[in-house]
């Protein structure tokens, strides 16, 4: 059975999916399909989410850089 994805907003109003991949407690292993959770000491999938999930520093900073969105063909700035 598939879990329903849950999203939260960071301080810059960017939607962040709650999962191991966006958690501060993850430790990436050499395997691409699993990660090591520093909170519960288990190998988990990147899509796993537990009750101790906390947003990582990188996810908290998403949207801070002030970048722009450009049209791929014309390179015209669409969103500033």
N, C-alpha and C positions, 0 to 999 in steps of 0.2 A: 504494500500500500504506500502510495506517495504522500509525503508530508506537504502541507500547504506552506508556501514560502511566506515568511513574515518580513516586513520591511520597517525600518526606522529612519528618521531624518537626522542628519548630523547638524552641527551648528550653522552650516552654510546651505541648508535646505536641500542637500543631496540625498536621494534615497539609497540606503545601504541595506542589503539583504542580510538578515541575521543568519549566519552560518559559521562554521569553523574557519573558512577562508577569510572572513572579516573580523575574526576574534583576536584579542590581544594575547590570549593564552595558548595560541598555537605555536608549534615548532615544526617547521617544514622538514620532512625527511627526504632522503634520496628518491624514495618511491614517489611517483607523481600521483598515485591514486589514494595515498593515505597521508595523514599528518599525525603528529604526536601531541596530545592535549596535556599541557602542563598542570591543569587543575585536577583532572581525574586519572592521569597516568595511563591512558589508553590510546591505542591507534584508532583513528576515526577517519571517515571520509570528509573531503572538503565541504560537502553539503550538510554535514552533521551540525546540529545545534543543541546545546544543553542549557540548563538553568543558570549556569555560571557565565554565560556569554557576556563579554564586554567588548565594545567597539575598539579596534586597534588604533594606534596613533595615526597611521596612514589614512585610515577611513575617516578619522576625525578631521584631517586636514584636506580631504577631497573638496574641491571647489574653492580653495583658498588662493590658488596661483593666479587667477585673473586671466586665464586663457580665453581664446575666442573659438567659435565654431565657424568653419569655412566650407563653402560649397566645393566638393571634390573636383569638379570640372573647371569652374571659373576661378576658384580660389578667393571668391568674394566673401567678405565677412558677413555671416548671417546673424550670429548672436554675439554681442560684445560683452 
